[in-house]
Amino acid sequence: MINEEILTTLQNQGIKKGDVLLVSSGVSKFIKNFCEQYEIDYSRKNTNIILGYFINTLQNLVGKQGTLLFPTYNWEWCRGKRFIYEKTLGATGYLGNYCLTRDDFQRTQHPIYSFAVWGKYKDYLISLDNIDSWGVDSPFAFLYKYNAKNLFINCDTFYTFKHFVEQCVGVKYRYQKFFKSIYEINGMESTREYAMYVRDLSLNIESDGPATIRLLFQKKACKYFDLFFTKCGIIDMRFSYEIIKDDIINNYSKNLIKQKYLVEK
């Protein structure tokens, strides 16, 4: 089943057949508001039913020529923890993990930055064997190449794609680091290494997600709207690349990073 209100709202925001759509979410408020509007009990069972409606609606919206990606990121690999492809849950919200339970979705291979994917480019995405989290052969490069849109639901305090831009341009406050652990897939395990362009912790800076989103909004690469009284938005990802690149080159990344804490002299 599909939900006509969600379908119409997202169509009015410019999402259409054939789109590549990345969906970032914190869905608890969205689900609660949905339940209130339709006078449904807020329960785990109904949450899964509503998420099923939501995903079916997105599939209908982008069609068979479109592609959906849901983050299932997990940073335990960086702490030396085993990654089990079929079982390790994402740490980026319930929606991505719910997608992993559906037969029509599959997971990309990277143990840190993986996605549950569906649609035209699913087979291509799950075939990627990128070692580098944000490299030129990663799903993030795919999102840039195919002019993806990032739909976000109640989560406008981070924008992971900006790290792909930072790596492409090259910044002084990040460097490439490899992490090694046990990777298990189809019951077979091996020791593997994967890389991430990590922040230099000695520089007393941290990523400033809200400032990045504000910049994208000011430059009209991001727009907001409400869906069931929940704050949502859409980012034009290729346009955002150029804005972030300009901030790195001409503004010392002032809208990407901030001082972590004051250092007393």
N, C-alpha and C positions, 0 to 999 in steps of 0.2 A: 504493500500500500504506500501511497505518497500523501503528503500533507499539502493541500493547495495553498494555504497561507504562507508556508515556508517557500514553496515554489514561486509564487507570485512576487514575494518580497525580494528574493534573490535574483529573479529575472529583472526586476526593476532596478537592481544594483549593477546590472550589466553582465551577469554570469550567463553563459549561453552554451549551446551545443558545440562540442569540439574543444572546449576549454580544458587546459591543464590547471587543476585546482588543488592547492595545498590548504588543508584545514587544520588550524591550530585552535585549541579550545580548552576552556575550563567550564564544563557543561552543567555543573550542579545547579547554578542559579537558573540557567536556561530550562533545565528539566523541571525545577520547582515551579517556575512561572508558567510553563506549558501545562503542568498538572492543575494549577490554580485556574487557568483560563478555561480548560475543558472539564473541570471538576472531577479530576482523577486522583486517586490516592498516590501519594509520593512513596513509592516502594522500589526495591531492586528489580522486581519483576516488571513493573510498569516502566522503570527507567530503560530497561533493555528493549521493551516494545517501542518506546518513543524514539530511542536511538536507531532502531531498525527503520522506523518511518523516516527519520531524518536522513539516513544514509541512502535509502531507496529514493528519496526525493532528490538528493544530490546526483545520484546516478541518472535519474530521469532528466535532470536539468542539463548535464553535460553530454549525455547520450553515449552511445557506443564508440563514437570517435573521440570522446573526451577521456580524461584520466584523473583519478582522485588519489591523493597522497595524504596519509595521516601520520604524524610523528609517533614513533615508538622508541624514542631515544632512551638510552640507559648508560650511565656513567660508571657503573660498578666495574666495567672492564678496566678503567683507569686505576682502580684500586686492586687490581690483580684477581678479580673474581671471575669465575667461569661463566661463559656465555653459552647458553643452550638455545639454539636457533628456534626450536619449536616451543620452548617453555618460558624463557626469560621475558618478563614483562617490561614494558616501557615505563619510564618514570615521568612521562609527560601527559598524564591524564587518562581518564577512564575510556574516552572515546576511541583512541588508538588501540588500546588493549581489547576493546569490544570488537573492533574490526578484525583483529587477529583470530577471533573465534568463528568468523564467517568463512564459508567455503569459497566465496567469490573473491576474497582478498588473499594476497600473499605478501610475505615480508621480504624486504631487501636484505642484503647479506651483512652489511657493516655492523659490528657488535656495539658500537657507540651510537652512531647516527643512522638508525634504520627507520624504514617507513612501511606501514601497511598500505598496499597499492591495489588499485583496480582500474580496468579500462584498457584503452587502445595500447598504451605503452607499458602495460604490466610486465609482459615477458621480457622486454628490454631492461626494465628497471631491476627486476630480480636477477637478471643475468650479470649485472655489474659486479665486479670483483675489486672495487676500489679499496686500496690500502689507506689512502689519505681521506680524512673525514670530509674536507671541503675542497678537494682537488678538482682538476679539470675533467676527471672521469667519474665524478661523484653525482648523486642525485641532485645536488645543489646546482651543478653545472647544467644538468638537464632542465631544471626549473628556469634558469636564465635563457637557455637556448630556445625553449618552447614558450617563452613569454607568459609564464605562469602567473596566476593570481593567488594571493594568500588571503583566504577567508579566515578571520579570527573571531572567536566568540568569548567574550569576557576575559581576554588575556592580551592586553595591549602594553605589557611591561617588558617584553623581550622581542627580539627579531633575529633569530639565528642566522638567517641568510646574510646578514651584514658581515659575518665572519668569513664567508666565502669571498665577499668583496675585499675584505682586509687582506686575505691571502693572495688574491689575484693581483692586487696593487702592490702589496708588500708594506708592512708597517713595522716600526722599530720596537713596538711594545708586545709583539708576539713572535714566537719561534716554533719550529717544527719539533715535536717530541713524539717518540714511539713508546707504546705500551704493549706489554706481552702478557698473555694469559692462555687459558685452555678454551678452545672453541669446539663445541660439540654440535654436530648436525647429522641427522639420520642415524643416531646411535654411534657415530664415529667421532673420535676426538683427536685433536692435534694442538700443538703449541703454535700460536700465531702472533704476529706483531701488526698493530694498526697505529696510524699516526693522527695527531691532531695539532693544529696551529694554535698552541696554547699561549695564554697571557703570561708575560714575564712578571712573576710575583714580587720581584725585588723593586719594581718601579712604583709601587704604592698607587696603582690605579685599578679601577674595575670597570666593567662594561656598563654603559648607561642606556639601558633599553628604552625607558620612557622618553629620554631626550631624542633618541633616534626616531621613535614613532612620531613625536611632535614635529621633527624636521620633515619627515615624509608627508605629514598632514599639511604643513605650511607650504610645501612645494607641490601639493596636489597629487602626490603619488599614493596617498591614503585618504579614504573617506569613511565616515562613520554612519551607522544607522542602527535602529533598534529592531530586535526580533524577540517577541514575547517579553517585552520590557527588559531585555538584556542588551548590553552594549556590544555591538558587533562592528566589524569593519572589513574593508577589502584593500589590499595593497597591490599595486601594479609592480611586480617584482623586477622586471627589466628596467623600468623607469627608476625604481628605487636604487638599482645598481649604480646608475649614473650620478644620482644625488649623493649617495654614500661615497663613491669614488671622489667626487668633487670635495667633499668634506675632509677626506683623508689628505688630498693633495694640496688644497688651498686653505684649509681651516684647522690644520693640526689635529684632526679627528675630534674636535671639541664637542660634537654632537654624538660621538660614539663611546667615549670613555670619560671618566671623571676621577678625581682624586679620591682614594679610598678612605683616608682619614687624615686629619691634620698631624703633621710631624712637628713636635716641639723642638725648637732650636736651643 
